[in-house]
Amino acid sequence: MKNQIILWLSSFVILFVIGYIKNITDKDYPMTGTFGIEGYKVSYKLDKVSYNKSTYRNIIISDIKGVTGKFIWLQDDKKYEMNMNETERGLVIEIPVLKAGQQINYKVVLSYKNKTYEIPESGYVTLTFWGNIPSSVETLYFILLYCGILISLRGALELFNQNKNLKKYIIITCSLFISLTIIINPLYNSYKLGALNHYVPKVPDLLETSMILLSLVWIVGAVLIFNRKFTKTITMLMTTATIIIFFLL
């Protein structure tokens, strides 16, 4: 029993580390930062993706009053700008969302006592708009993906437990990844592309290559392990491949 607890805790710790690294290294991770104006803190977060339904909202949190700001963006070779509205927390701006897949390049310019502060200091941040995804679909996607990775890690650690429950973990992992690939991921992408109730997307747009590969890895690996072929090697290869594919998603 003690051994089981240790193996499960180890799986959760590894999953947390993997998820954290994935999050901070993701290309869509927002640009964030904090700087000072006359000793007061100003914090910002410039998003790179938006899944909002009707408007995109950006907030600048400022401890100092009297700061003004402009939201400047480039779209279709045209330049636009809007004044940000002052709130108790700082500044806020809302702009209409675009169609799924469309982009703008934007920046925020703050002003205080004849001084200007550009965020970012040079260039623009690219913001890609995607369709709004219902929380239920997003939650199912998250649960199946992360539970699949968790059970795959637990299966690999089962090698230190005389493989007692290895086949059980493999069956569960296969079920999770197959369900994710053929049911939840296509539905997720339908909402993301804004296709639902609007048009029929192409199959390659719904079925991601990385997801298909993930399922195939576990199906082929399961067949080999159930036939008692290279159990330890195949298990470690499947788990390693799962982590690599996860970082490619």
N, C-alpha and C positions, 0 to 999 in steps of 0.2 A: 504493500500500500504506500509506504514511504517513497519507494522507488518511482511509483506511478506519479505521485505528486511532484516529485523533483523533475521528472520528464515533461509533465504538462507545464509547470512553471517555466522551465527552460524554453519550451516552445513559444509561450506567450512573450517571453523576454526577447527572443530572436525576432518574432513577428513585429513587436513594437519597434525594435531597432531598424528592421528592414523598412517598415512603414514610414518611420521618421526620415530616414535617408532618402527614400523615394519622394517624400513630400517636399523637402527642402532643395532637392536637385531637379525637381520637375521643371520643364521648360515653361509651364504655365504658372509657376509660383509667382505671386505678385511682388512687385518692387515695394519694399517697405523701408522706413527709416525715421529717424528723429533728429532734429537739429534745434538750435537755440536762437531766439530773437530777444536780445537784451536780457538774457538770463531766464527767459521763459521757454517752456518746451512746446515744440510743434511736431506733431506726428502725422505721417501720411501712409497711404497704401494705394498703389496704382495697380489695378487689376489688369491681367492679360487675357482673361476670358470672362464672358458674361453669359449667364443662363437666365437672366431676368425676363419676366413676361412682357412688360410694357415699357419700363424705363430703366436706364442704367444710373445708379446713384453712387456718387463718390463723396467721401467725407474727409475733411482735413481737421484733425483735432488740435486745438490751440489753447494754451493756458493764458495767452495774452489777448486783450481786447484791442480792436481797432485795426486788425489785419484784414486786408481785402485780397480777393483772389480772382483770377480769370482761368477758365477752362478753355484751352485752345486745342482744336483738333483738325486734322487733315482728312478729307474724304473725297475721293474721285478728283484728285488734283485741285481741290478747292479748300480754302482755309476758313474755318469758322471759330468764333469765340463767344463765350457767355460769361457774364459776371456770376461769381459764386455768391450764394446767399449766406448771411451771417446767422448763426444759431448760438445757443448757450454753450455748445461744445466746441464751436469753431466755425467752419465753413462747409457748405454742402451745395452740390450741383446735381441736377437730374436732366438727362437727355433721352430722347426716344431710342429704343433699341432698333437695330437694323435686322435684315433677314439673316437667317442662319448661314454662317460661313463668311459673311461680310466683315470687313475690318475698318478700323480707323486708327490713325496714329495721333496720340494726344500727349499733352503735358499740362502742368498747372503752374501758373505764375502768381506768386504772392507778393504783396506790397505792404510796406510799413515804414512810415516817415521817410519817404523818398528813396527807400531802398527796395530792390526787387530780389526775389529768390525764385529761381527756376527749378522745377522738379519734373524730370531730371535736369541736371545742369547743362547737358548737351544732348541734342537729339530728341526723339520722342519714344513713347512706349506704345507698342502695338496691342490693340484690344480687338479680340475676335468675338463676334456675337454668335451664340448658339441658341437653339430653341429651349424653352423652359421644360425641365424634366420633373414630373411629379415626385414628391418626396417618397411615396410608396415604392416607385420603380427604382429610385436612387438608393433607397435603403436595402432593397432586395439585391441590387447589384453589389453594394458594399458587403453585405452579409455573405453572399455566395463566394465572392472573390476572396475575402479575407479569411473566411472559414475554410475554404479550400486550401489556401496557403498554410493556415494553422495546422490542419490535419496532415498535410503533406510533410510539414516539419516534424510533427509528432510521429509520423510513420518512419521517418528517417532515424529519429532518436530511439525508435522501438528496436533498432538493431542492437542497442545496448541492453535490451531486455529479452534476449533469446528469441526475438521475432514472434513473441506469443500472439500479439494481436495485429501483426503487420498486414495480413490480408484484409482484415476488417477496415483498417484505416485506408487501404488502397481503394476498396469498394466505395467508401464514403467520399473520398477525394474525387474519384472518377464521376460519381453521381453529381457532386457539386459543380465541377467544371463543365460537364456536359450540359447540365441544366442552364448554367450561365451562358454557354456558347450558343445554344440553339433556341433558348426562350427569352431570357432576360436581356442579354446584350443586343439582340435585334430590336427589341422593344425600346430599350434605352437609346439606341442610335436613331430610331424613328422619331422620337421626341427631340433628340439633339439636332437632327437635320430639319426639324420643323415639317416633317413629311406627313405625319399622322393627320388624316382627314383632308389633306391637300394634294398629295401626289404619291405615286408608288415608286419608292426608291429602288435603285439597282441592288441586286443581291450582294455584290462586293462591298457596298456602302453599309450594309446591315451586318454582315458576317465578317468580323475583323480577322485578318490572317493570324495575328498573334493569339487570338482566342481559339481558333481552330487548331493551331499548332499545340497549344496548351492541352487541349482535350486529346489530341492524337498521341502526345507524349505519354499521357497516363493510360490510355487504352492499350497502346503497344506494350508499355511497361507492365501493365497488369497481366496481360497474356503471358509474357515471359516469366513473371514471378509465379503465377499460378501453375506454370509448367516446371517450376523449380529450376530455372535457368539464371545463373548469375544474380541471385537474389540481392546480395549486399551491394554489388556494383550498380545494378539497375536502379535500386531504390535511391542511392545517393545521386545518380545521374538524373533521375526524374526530379528530385527535389532541387538540385542545382539548376536544371533547366527551367523549373517553375519560377525560381527567384529571378533568373535572367530575363525571362519573358515578362515578368511583372514589371521590371524596370523599363521595358520597352513599350508598355501600354501607354 
